């Protein structure tokens, strides 16, 4: 008997996760396999978001294919607060490994609803990148009538707010 006859690759796990493209793809939640270490990371991140204890930035380091982006996708799905069947199934899978973590994750899930903005630093200066990323997030979530402040809007606003003396 050959190894190829015994081992099969599940093709659902061959594709990588792209935060920008897969942000609202609920099927990615079905594919997430929670581990003890990923559950610990999720609860730590969610606790930080819930308490805002002053620790504003985190670095997630790991080898290619370890699941960093997938973990962040799950975190963003929880923080977005959108109720889906896939997310409920994920909570159940987490609960089978750690009931306390499931309760904590669900508590923050019900309490917090945040607006995910994925920063893509492919080009431009940092303020342009932030403005572009925020604009993309607003469009993605259906807020097409919301326009964030930028240099043009501030200049336009200031142009009409200048106090010009009126004389007769």
N, C-alpha and C positions, 0 to 999 in steps of 0.2 A: 504494500500500500504506500502511495506517495503522499507527501505533505499537502500538495495541492488538492488532493481528494478529501483531506480532513479539515482544512482551513478555508473559510470563505470570508471575503471582505464585504462588509456592509457598505454599499456604495453611497449611502446617505451621509457617511462621515468622511468622504473624500474631499469635499469642497471646504474652502476656508470661509471665515466670516469676515465681512467688510462692514464696519459699523455704519458707515454712511448709506450703503446700499441695502443693508439688512435690518435697519433700525426697527421697522414695523412689521417685519416678516415673522409672524407667529409660528410658522413651521420650524424656525430655528430653536424655539423654546422646547419643542417636542424632542429635538435632537440633543438637548443639553443633558449631560450626565453629571449630576452633582457628586462631588467627592467630599470627604471630610474637610480637606484643606480649602476647597472652593466655597463650601458652606461657611467656614470660619471667616474667609475673606469677605463674603457677601454680608454677613452679620456685622463685621467690623466697619465696612464701608457704610452700611445703612445706619448703624449707630452714630457714626460721625456726621452723616447728613442730618440725622434726627436731632442731635444735640448741638451741632455747630460749636464744638468745644475749642475752636481756634485753629485746629489743624486743617488747613485749607487745601493742601495739595498732597497727593500720594503718587508714588511711582510703583508701577506693576512691571516687574522684570521676570522674564522666563524665556526659554528657548522657543524657536519657531514651532508652531503646531501644538503647543502646550495647552492652549485654550484661553489665552488672555482676552482676546477680542470677544470670544463667546461669553466669557464671564461678564465682561462689561455690557454686552448686549442684554444679558439677563438682568443685570443691575439697572440698566436704563428702562427695561420693560417694567420692573417693579416700581421704580420711581415715577414713571409716567402715569401710574395709577389707572391705566385702562384695564377693565375687567375682561379677561378672555378665558376660554376653556383651557387653552394650552398653559396659561399661567397657573390656573388652579391645579392642573395635573402636575406641573412642576413643583408647586407647594407640597402636594401629596408625596412626591418622590423625595423631596427634602425631608419631610416629616418622618418617612420610614427610616431615615438615617439619624435624624436629630430632631425630636419633637419640640425641644425648647427653641432651637433655631427657627423652626417653622413658625412658631408662635411669635417670635420677635420679628421675623420678616413680614408676616401678615399684619402685625401691629403697625409697623412703619408704612407698609403698603396702603393701609386704610387711612393713615394719618397724613401722609405727604403726597403731594402731586407736584412734580417738577417738570419743567420744560427742557427737554434735552437739546443741546446745541453741540453739534460735532464740529470741532475746529479742524479744518484741513489747511495745513501750512505749505501747500505746494508752491505758492508764489505770492508775491506782494509783501508789503510791510505788515506788521502785526495788527495795526488798527484796521487796515483794509481787510485782512483775513478775518478778524472778529466780525466786522460789519457784514461781510459776504456770508459768513457762516450763520450769523443770526438771521439774515434775510432768507437764506435757504431753509432754515428751520421754521421760520414763520410761514413760508409758502407750503412746506411739507405738512404742517399742521392745519392748514386752511385759513390762516390769518393773512389773507392777501391785502386787506385794507390797512394793515398796520405797517408803518414805515419807521424804522429806527432813525434816530437823529444821526446826521452826518454833516460834513462840512457844508454841503450845498444847502441843506435845510436850515442849518443855523445861520448861514449868511443871508438866506432869503428872509428868515424870520427877523433877523437883526436889521435888515434893510428897511422893513416896514415898521419897526419899533423905534427907530431913531426919532427923537423929539425934534421936529422941524418947527421953528417958530412961525406962527401965522401972522401975516400983516395985511392990513386992508389998504 
